[in-house]
């Protein structure tokens, strides 16, 4: 009647795998669609902008919130 053979098992496994990966891909598409509607299309790889300020003595650019430029010869702390 119902004999299990290697080709039948392989076809069944491949069908199950195709359905499984199809749902995974469909789910990712829906998540991307939701994030686009929210306006968050970066997907977590968001880079941050940093405001820089130039030291008037040594002309090095440092973070605007830094207390000094960090160079050894610079006499002027920022702030």
KOLMAR-523783 format. One record per residue (C-alpha): residue in three letters; chain; x, y, z; residue number from 1. Coordinates in Angstrom, 1 decimal, padded with zeros to 4 digits, always signed. Example, Ala and Ser with C-alpha at 12.3 -4.5 7.8 and 13.67 -1.06 7.14 Angstrom:
2
SITE  res  chain    east   north      up    n
SITE  ALA      A  +012.3  -004.5  +007.8    1
SITE  SER      A  +013.7  -001.1  +007.1    2
***
This chain:
79
SITE  res  chain    east   north      up    n
SITE  UNK      A  +000.0  +000.0  +000.0    1
SITE  UNK      A  +001.9  +003.0  +001.3    2
SITE  UNK      A  +005.5  +002.1  +000.9    3
SITE  UNK      A  +008.1  +004.5  +002.2    4
SITE  UNK      A  +011.0  +004.9  -000.2    5
SITE  UNK      A  +013.9  +007.3  -000.2    6
SITE  UNK      A  +012.6  +009.4  -003.2    7
SITE  UNK      A  +009.3  +009.9  -001.5    8
SITE  UNK      A  +010.9  +010.9  +001.8    9
SITE  UNK      A  +013.2  +013.3  +000.0   10
SITE  UNK      A  +010.3  +014.9  -001.8   11
SITE  UNK      A  +008.4  +015.3  +001.4   12
SITE  UNK      A  +011.3  +016.9  +003.2   13
SITE  UNK      A  +011.9  +019.3  +000.3   14
SITE  UNK      A  +008.3  +020.3  +000.3   15
SITE  UNK      A  +008.3  +021.0  +004.0   16
SITE  UNK      A  +011.5  +023.0  +003.7   17
SITE  UNK      A  +010.1  +025.1  +000.9   18
SITE  UNK      A  +007.0  +025.9  +002.9   19
SITE  UNK      A  +009.1  +026.7  +006.0   20
SITE  UNK      A  +011.4  +029.1  +004.2   21
SITE  UNK      A  +008.5  +030.6  +002.3   22
SITE  UNK      A  +006.9  +031.6  +005.6   23
SITE  UNK      A  +010.2  +033.0  +006.9   24
SITE  UNK      A  +010.7  +035.1  +003.8   25
SITE  UNK      A  +007.0  +036.3  +003.9   26
SITE  UNK      A  +007.4  +037.2  +007.6   27
SITE  UNK      A  +010.5  +039.3  +006.8   28
SITE  UNK      A  +008.7  +041.1  +004.1   29
SITE  UNK      A  +005.9  +042.0  +006.5   30
SITE  UNK      A  +008.3  +043.2  +009.2   31
SITE  UNK      A  +010.0  +045.4  +006.6   32
SITE  UNK      A  +006.7  +046.8  +005.4   33
SITE  UNK      A  +005.7  +047.6  +009.0   34
SITE  UNK      A  +009.0  +049.4  +009.7   35
SITE  UNK      A  +008.7  +051.4  +006.5   36
SITE  UNK      A  +005.2  +052.5  +007.6   37
SITE  UNK      A  +006.6  +053.5  +011.0   38
SITE  UNK      A  +009.4  +055.5  +009.3   39
SITE  UNK      A  +012.1  +053.3  +010.8   40
SITE  UNK      A  +013.8  +051.9  +007.7   41
SITE  UNK      A  +017.3  +051.7  +009.3   42
SITE  UNK      A  +016.7  +048.2  +010.7   43
SITE  UNK      A  +018.9  +048.7  +013.7   44
SITE  UNK      A  +022.0  +049.7  +011.9   45
SITE  UNK      A  +021.5  +053.4  +012.7   46
SITE  UNK      A  +024.6  +055.6  +012.7   47
SITE  UNK      A  +024.7  +058.5  +015.1   48
SITE  UNK      A  +025.8  +062.0  +014.2   49
SITE  UNK      A  +028.3  +063.7  +016.5   50
SITE  UNK      A  +028.7  +067.5  +016.8   51
SITE  UNK      A  +032.3  +068.5  +016.6   52
SITE  UNK      A  +034.0  +071.6  +017.9   53
SITE  UNK      A  +037.4  +073.0  +016.8   54
SITE  UNK      A  +040.0  +073.7  +019.5   55
SITE  UNK      A  +041.1  +077.4  +018.9   56
SITE  UNK      A  +044.7  +076.7  +019.8   57
SITE  UNK      A  +045.6  +073.4  +018.1   58
SITE  UNK      A  +042.8  +073.3  +015.6   59
SITE  UNK      A  +041.8  +069.7  +016.4   60
SITE  UNK      A  +038.2  +068.6  +016.1   61
SITE  UNK      A  +036.7  +066.9  +019.2   62
SITE  UNK      A  +033.3  +066.1  +020.5   63
SITE  UNK      A  +031.4  +069.2  +021.5   64
SITE  UNK      A  +030.9  +067.9  +025.1   65
SITE  UNK      A  +034.6  +067.1  +025.7   66
SITE  UNK      A  +036.4  +069.0  +028.4   67
SITE  UNK      A  +039.7  +069.1  +026.5   68
SITE  UNK      A  +041.1  +068.2  +023.1   69
SITE  UNK      A  +043.4  +065.5  +024.6   70
SITE  UNK      A  +046.6  +066.7  +022.9   71
SITE  UNK      A  +049.6  +067.0  +025.2   72
SITE  UNK      A  +050.8  +070.4  +024.1   73
SITE  UNK      A  +047.4  +072.1  +024.1   74
SITE  UNK      A  +047.0  +074.5  +027.0   75
SITE  UNK      A  +043.4  +075.3  +026.5   76
SITE  UNK      A  +040.6  +073.0  +027.7   77
SITE  UNK      A  +037.4  +073.2  +025.8   78
SITE  UNK      A  +034.2  +074.1  +027.4   79
***
